[in-house]
Amino acid sequence: MLVGFHGYAENAEAQLERLRAIPGGERWLRVSIQALHRFYQSRTNGVVASWMTRQDREVAITDNIAYVTNCIDAVAAEWHTVPVMVFAGFSQGVGMAFRAAAHASCGAAGVIAVGGDVPPELEPVALQRLAAALIVRGVADALYPAEKFAEDERRLRECSVSVRALPIDGGHEWSSAVTEAAAEFLGELYPR
């Protein structure tokens, strides 16, 4: 199962399209989860969402983890898959991808993290549940500084996570280079 988490002011469909674009992704059951905190986008009046704000952060984290767990359990009850799970997040969704992976009942094979950091509250024991992580940062990404990217790589390696840290040309985006790297990562986790 490949579980996606969208960024701030996006929706589940945006992340699902990213997952669908990954070559070889059809081998995975692709699931994209919509954040709980929905609002209207001012420019288009479309419904978008956010995973959380600073206010009541701990409560929101607990609610989000329970919500994501329930979503995954519902999908798993309907679709039978092999016990390999990867969580893929973009921007604000990266934090939820790591949280979901660290709390997954079946254990997570990996995380694809694009343009966002490892949540500070995740202790080493939680991060050690991950087998592998692909962390990606656009070299011109002002929202995910190079220093934080390096710190995230260090934290994961210290927890014995197999990490591929990939700086790419561009900014705060999920580009074709990310899609190609994600395909390679998934192929390594679950070879044909």
Backbone hydrogen bonds, N-H to C=O, Kabsch-Sander energy under -0.5 kcal/mol:
donor,donor_aa,acceptor,acceptor_aa,energy
2,L,29,L,-2.7
3,V,1,M,-0.6
3,V,86,V,-3.0
4,G,2,L,-0.5
4,G,31,V,-3.7
5,F,88,A,-2.4
6,H,33,I,-0.6
9,A,49,A,-1.7
10,E,7,G,-1.3
10,E,49,A,-0.9
14,A,11,N,-0.7
15,Q,11,N,-1.2
16,L,12,A,-2.5
17,E,13,E,-2.2
18,R,14,A,-1.4
19,L,15,Q,-2.3
20,R,16,L,-2.6
21,A,17,E,-1.3
22,I,19,L,-1.1
25,G,22,I,-2.5
27,R,24,G,-1.8
28,W,25,G,-2.0
30,R,28,W,-0.9
31,V,2,L,-2.9
33,I,4,G,-2.4
37,H,50,S,-1.3
38,R,36,L,-1.2
39,F,48,V,-2.6
41,Q,46,G,-3.3
45,N,41,Q,-2.9
48,V,39,F,-2.9
48,V,46,G,-0.6
49,A,10,E,-2.2
50,S,37,H,-2.0
57,R,54,R,-1.3
60,A,56,D,-2.4
61,I,57,R,-2.7
62,T,58,E,-2.1
63,D,59,V,-2.6
64,N,60,A,-3.0
65,I,61,I,-2.5
66,A,62,T,-2.1
67,Y,63,D,-2.5
68,V,64,N,-2.8
69,T,65,I,-2.5
70,N,66,A,-2.3
71,C,67,Y,-2.2
72,I,68,V,-2.7
73,D,69,T,-2.6
74,A,70,N,-2.2
75,V,71,C,-2.2
76,A,72,I,-2.9
77,A,73,D,-1.8
78,E,74,A,-1.0
78,E,75,V,-0.7
79,W,75,V,-2.9
80,H,78,E,-0.5
81,T,79,W,-0.5
84,V,82,V,-2.3
86,V,1,M,-2.5
87,F,110,G,-2.2
88,A,3,V,-3.3
89,G,112,I,-2.8
90,F,5,F,-1.9
91,S,114,V,-2.9
93,G,90,F,-2.5
94,V,91,S,-1.8
95,G,91,S,-0.5
95,G,92,Q,-0.6
96,M,92,Q,-0.7
97,A,93,G,-2.2
98,F,94,V,-2.4
99,R,95,G,-2.4
100,A,96,M,-3.0
101,A,97,A,-2.3
102,A,98,F,-2.5
103,H,99,R,-1.3
104,A,100,A,-0.7
104,A,101,A,-0.8
107,G,104,A,-0.6
109,A,85,M,-2.4
110,G,85,M,-1.5
111,V,132,A,-1.3
112,I,87,F,-2.8
113,A,111,V,-0.6
113,A,134,L,-3.4
114,V,89,G,-2.3
114,V,112,I,-0.5
115,G,113,A,-0.5
115,G,136,V,-2.6
122,L,119,P,-1.3
123,E,121,E,-0.7
126,A,123,E,-0.9
127,L,123,E,-2.1
128,Q,124,P,-2.3
129,R,126,A,-1.3
130,L,127,L,-1.8
131,A,108,A,-0.9
132,A,109,A,-1.3
133,A,162,S,-2.5
134,L,111,V,-2.9
135,I,133,A,-0.6
135,I,164,R,-2.3
136,V,113,A,-3.0
137,R,166,L,-1.9
139,V,168,I,-3.0
140,A,170,G,-3.1
141,D,138,G,-2.3
142,A,140,A,-0.9
149,F,145,P,-2.1
150,A,146,A,-2.4
151,E,147,E,-2.2
152,D,148,K,-2.7
153,E,149,F,-2.2
154,R,150,A,-2.3
155,R,151,E,-2.9
156,L,152,D,-2.4
157,R,153,E,-2.4
158,E,154,R,-2.6
159,C,155,R,-0.8
159,C,156,L,-0.8
160,S,157,R,-2.0
161,V,156,L,-2.3
162,S,131,A,-2.2
163,V,161,V,-0.8
164,R,133,A,-2.6
165,A,163,V,-0.5
166,L,135,I,-3.2
166,L,164,R,-0.6
168,I,137,R,-2.4
173,E,171,G,-1.6
175,S,173,E,-0.8
179,T,175,S,-2.1
180,E,176,S,-2.3
181,A,177,A,-2.1
182,A,178,V,-2.8
183,A,179,T,-2.0
184,E,180,E,-2.0
185,F,181,A,-2.5
186,L,182,A,-2.7
187,G,183,A,-2.2
188,E,184,E,-1.8
189,L,185,F,-1.9
190,Y,186,L,-2.4
